[in-house]
């Protein structure tokens, strides 16, 4: 699925099952909450913390998809075309960082 298709599908789902979007500020809080859930899985699977009982089967992909879902909701409700924004972001990063990382001694 393309980013454009994802934005359309989320919008269709919200209108069909969700009644309406949560407010932008609520979605920002939900995004923060979802990122925290990604952090929880990461710290337990790849870091030093252990899983609590019942969390052992937490799926990182599901948590990342939750973050993407809310991010798409915020983009939709604020009129951001994520495909266009991502393309502009590639251009910005390429212009700014084309040699920066290659010349970073910490990365070699």
N, C-alpha and C positions, 0 to 999 in steps of 0.2 A: 504494500500500500504506500502511496506517495504521501508526502506531508499535506498536500492540498486535499487528498482524499480523506486523510485522517481528520483534518479540520472539518470537512463536510460531514463525515460520519459522526463525530462527536456532537456537532450541532444538531443533526437529525435525532440522535439518541436523546439529547437534552430535551428537545421539543416534544418527543414522543413519550419518554418515561420520566423525565426529570421536571416537567412542567415549565421551569425556567432556570436560567443560570443563577447561582448564588451571586451575591454582590461581589464586586471586584475585590473589596477588602476581605470579605469572607474567604474568597478563593485564594487570596494571598496567604491567609492564615492556614488554609487547608494545604497549600503547596508546601509551606514550612513544615507542617506536620508530616506530610508524605516524605519529604527529604529526611526528616528525622527517622522515619522507619527504614529508609535506605541505609542511613548511618548505623542503625541498630544491627541490621543484618551484616553490614560490612565489618563492624567492629567485632562481631562474634565469629564470623566465618574467616576473616582475614587478619583480624587483630588479636588482642590478648584477652578479650572477654570471652566467657563461656555462655552458651545458650541457656536461658531459663527453661524449666520444664514446660514442654508444649510448644516451644519456639524452634525446636531442632530442625524442623522441615520448612522453615521460612524460605521462600523462593525469591531471590534477588530480582529476577526478571519481572515478577509480579509487582514488586515494590517500585521498580524503575518505571514500569508501565503506568502505575498510579501517578507518579510524578509527571510523566508525559501527558497523561489525561488532563490533569489540572492545569498544566502549562498551556495546553491547547485550549482549554476553557477560557483562560485569561486572554489568550490571543484573540479568540473569537469574539469575546465580549468587548474588547477594546479596539477591534478593527485591524489587528495586525495580521498580515499575510506572512506566515512563518517561512514559506519557501523563499519569498523575496527577501525577508529579513536575514535568513541564513545565507543566501547568496551574497548579500551586501557584507555580511560578517566575514565570509571567506575572503572577499576582496580586501577588507580592512586588515585582517590578520596577515594576509599574504604581503601586502604593502609594508606593514609594520614589522613583521617577524620573519621575513623570508630568510634572513641569515642569522637572526638573533639566537635561535636555538642551536643551530649548527655551530655557532661560535661560542657557545656556553660550555666552558670546561667542565662544569659540574655534570653535564649530560654525556660526556664522552668517556 
